[in-house]
Amino acid sequence: MRSLPFSRHTAAMDSDAAELSSITTVVSDLAQRVASVADRRGVDPDDPIVARLHEIERSLVTAQRRLRDVARALD
């Protein structure tokens, strides 16, 4: 089986990097939006949802960091 020419392989990697960058931006936006909801709900100290929202925010921030690391590995 023939391997892809270098230029086609590089183009595919550039496309992957661009897609990962876009996904990272979306995940970052989601983390900020979840944090905003948690902040709005945080005025009620008895609201059980706030802790869950903060947990989701932390997970999204972790996902963002991992996506950024993967994108850097493509360089």
Backbone as numpy.savetxt, mean C-alpha at the origin, in Angstrom:
# Nx Ny Nz CAx CAy CAz Cx Cy Cz
13.20 -23.09 -25.35 12.36 -21.90 -25.35 13.24 -20.66 -25.35
12.86 -19.69 -26.12 13.61 -18.44 -26.23 13.30 -17.53 -25.06
14.32 -16.87 -24.57 14.09 -15.88 -23.51 13.72 -14.55 -24.16
13.04 -13.72 -23.37 12.63 -12.41 -23.88 13.86 -11.54 -24.14
13.80 -10.75 -25.19 14.89 -9.79 -25.38 14.95 -8.85 -24.19
16.14 -8.34 -23.92 16.35 -7.48 -22.75 15.38 -6.31 -22.72
15.16 -5.67 -23.84 14.31 -4.49 -23.86 12.87 -4.82 -23.48
12.36 -5.95 -23.91 10.99 -6.35 -23.55 10.91 -6.69 -22.07
11.95 -7.34 -21.56 11.99 -7.70 -20.14 12.04 -6.44 -19.29
12.85 -5.49 -19.70 12.98 -4.23 -18.97 11.65 -3.47 -19.00
10.99 -3.46 -20.14 9.69 -2.78 -20.25 8.67 -3.41 -19.31
8.68 -4.72 -19.21 7.76 -5.40 -18.30 8.06 -5.04 -16.85
9.34 -4.95 -16.50 9.71 -4.59 -15.14 9.31 -3.14 -14.85
9.49 -2.25 -15.83 9.07 -0.86 -15.65 7.57 -0.78 -15.44
6.83 -1.58 -16.18 5.38 -1.63 -16.03 4.99 -2.14 -14.64
5.70 -3.17 -14.18 5.44 -3.71 -12.84 5.73 -2.66 -11.78
6.84 -1.94 -11.93 7.21 -0.90 -10.97 6.16 0.20 -10.94
5.67 0.58 -12.11 4.64 1.62 -12.18 3.35 1.15 -11.51
2.99 -0.09 -11.76 1.76 -0.63 -11.15 1.91 -0.71 -9.63
3.05 -1.17 -9.16 3.28 -1.24 -7.71 3.26 0.15 -7.08
3.80 1.12 -7.78 3.77 2.49 -7.29 2.33 2.99 -7.16
1.53 2.68 -8.15 0.12 3.08 -8.11 -0.62 2.39 -6.97
-0.38 1.12 -6.79 -1.01 0.37 -5.70 -0.58 0.94 -4.35
0.70 1.26 -4.22 1.22 1.84 -2.98 0.52 3.14 -2.66
0.30 3.96 -3.66 -0.41 5.23 -3.46 -1.84 5.00 -2.99
-2.51 4.03 -3.58 -3.90 3.73 -3.18 -3.94 3.22 -1.75
-3.02 2.34 -1.39 -2.98 1.80 -0.02 -2.70 2.92 0.98
-1.81 3.82 0.62 -1.51 4.97 1.48 -2.75 5.82 1.70
-3.48 6.08 0.62 -4.72 6.86 0.72 -5.73 6.15 1.61
-5.86 4.85 1.46 -6.79 4.08 2.30 -6.40 4.17 3.77
-5.11 4.07 4.06 -4.65 4.16 5.45 -5.02 5.52 6.04
-4.83 6.57 5.26 -5.17 7.91 5.74 -6.68 8.06 5.96
-7.46 7.49 5.07 -8.92 7.58 5.22 -9.41 6.81 6.43
-8.85 5.62 6.65 -9.23 4.84 7.83 -8.84 5.59 9.10
-7.65 6.19 9.10 -7.20 6.97 10.26 -8.14 8.14 10.52
-8.62 8.78 9.47 -9.56 9.89 9.63 -10.87 9.44 10.27
-11.36 8.29 9.84 -12.59 7.76 10.44 -12.35 7.44 11.91
-11.20 6.83 12.21 -10.87 6.51 13.61 -10.78 7.78 14.44
-10.17 8.82 13.88 -10.06 10.09 14.61 -11.44 10.70 14.89
-12.31 10.65 13.90 -13.66 11.20 14.11 -14.43 10.42 15.17
-14.25 9.10 15.15 -14.96 8.26 16.11 -14.29 8.27 17.48
-13.05 8.70 17.54 -12.28 8.68 18.77 -12.78 9.62 19.84
-13.70 10.52 19.49 -14.24 11.45 20.51 -15.08 10.70 21.53
-15.57 9.52 21.17 -16.34 8.70 22.09 -15.42 7.62 22.66
-14.98 7.75 23.91 -14.02 6.78 24.47 -14.58 5.37 24.60
-15.89 5.20 24.51 -16.50 3.88 24.63 -16.74 3.21 23.27
-16.34 3.86 22.19 -16.57 3.31 20.85 -15.63 2.13 20.60
-16.17 0.90 20.48 -15.32 -0.28 20.30 -14.71 -0.38 18.90
-15.19 0.42 17.99 -14.72 0.35 16.60 -13.35 1.02 16.43
-13.04 1.99 17.27 -11.81 2.78 17.10 -10.57 1.88 17.12
-10.49 0.97 18.06 -9.31 0.08 18.13 -9.19 -0.76 16.87
-10.30 -1.24 16.36 -10.28 -2.03 15.12 -9.80 -1.19 13.94
-10.28 0.04 13.89 -9.86 0.93 12.80 -8.36 1.21 12.87
-7.84 1.42 14.07 -6.40 1.64 14.21 -5.60 0.40 13.81
-6.13 -0.76 14.10 -5.47 -2.01 13.69 -5.44 -2.11 12.17
-6.54 -1.77 11.54 -6.60 -1.79 10.07 -5.63 -0.77 9.49
-5.58 0.40 10.08 -4.64 1.42 9.62 -3.20 0.91 9.69
-2.84 0.30 10.81 -1.48 -0.24 10.96 -1.18 -1.31 9.91
-2.16 -2.14 9.63 -1.98 -3.17 8.59 -1.76 -2.55 7.22
-2.52 -1.51 6.92 -2.36 -0.84 5.64 -1.01 -0.13 5.53
-0.56 0.47 6.62 0.76 1.12 6.62 1.85 0.07 6.41
1.70 -1.09 7.04 2.66 -2.17 6.84 2.65 -2.64 5.39
1.47 -2.79 4.83 1.36 -3.19 3.42 2.01 -2.16 2.51
1.81 -0.90 2.81 2.42 0.18 2.03 3.94 0.06 2.07
4.49 -0.15 3.24 5.94 -0.28 3.41 6.47 -1.48 2.62
5.76 -2.59 2.69 6.21 -3.79 2.00 6.14 -3.63 0.49
5.09 -2.98 0.01 4.98 -2.70 -1.42 6.11 -1.81 -1.90
6.44 -0.80 -1.10 7.55 0.10 -1.45 8.86 -0.68 -1.52
9.06 -1.61 -0.58 10.28 -2.41 -0.58 10.36 -3.30 -1.83
9.24 -3.88 -2.21 9.21 -4.72 -3.41 9.50 -3.88 -4.65
8.92 -2.70 -4.72 9.16 -1.82 -5.86 10.64 -1.44 -5.95
11.26 -1.18 -4.82 12.70 -0.85 -4.79 13.53 -2.05 -5.27
13.09 -3.24 -4.94 13.83 -4.45 -5.34 13.82 -4.63 -6.86
12.83 -4.04 -7.53 12.79 -4.13 -9.00 13.81 -3.24 -9.66
14.31 -2.26 -8.94 15.30 -1.33 -9.54 16.64 -1.98 -9.73
